[in-house]
Amino acid sequence: MPAQAIKRCKTPGCPTTGYDNFYRHPMMADGHLSFCKPCIRRQVTNRRDANPELHAARDRQRYQTQPQRREQFRHRPRLPREVRQAHGRVRRAVLRGDMTRPSTCEQCRTEGYIEAAHYDYAQPLLVRWLCRRCHRKWDAVNPKSK
């Protein structure tokens, strides 16, 4: 790492600084890419969204030529039907506007992606809105009927 400890993203208007926010790359002079991790992720997402057919074909080819990928998806446990139906009911209720997904966790008040935590899958629309961390803790303490 060079003597200077500050690295800035080359994306205009991006405030990201610091080497820990940049992917390593051996061909670059300072050993890191010129664009920050969030900007790289945004570029990849935009590229995939602009050419969905191309990327779907590449993904199919990768799945066919890499046996470990095939095994990874083959052995994924399938959730029970009641659980899948409860998830679907909440998803559709949010899409219809019958439920609103808050931006903060009910328990720790952090902002970000909030998940619907079911009290009981038999009552699919009775949920708590928790962040992933609080949801995992809550599920460990309060197991649901499945």
TATA-V444287 format. One record per helix or strand. SS is the DSSP state (@ for helix, = for strand). FROM is the first residue (numbers start at 1). LEN is the number of residues. Records with the same first field share a line. If there is no record, write none. Layout:
SS: FROM-LEN + FROM-LEN
//
This chain:
=: 8-1 + 17-1 + 22-3 + 32-5 + 104-1 + 111-1 + 115-4 + 127-4
@: 19-3 + 37-14 + 52-14 + 67-8 + 81-16 + 132-10
//
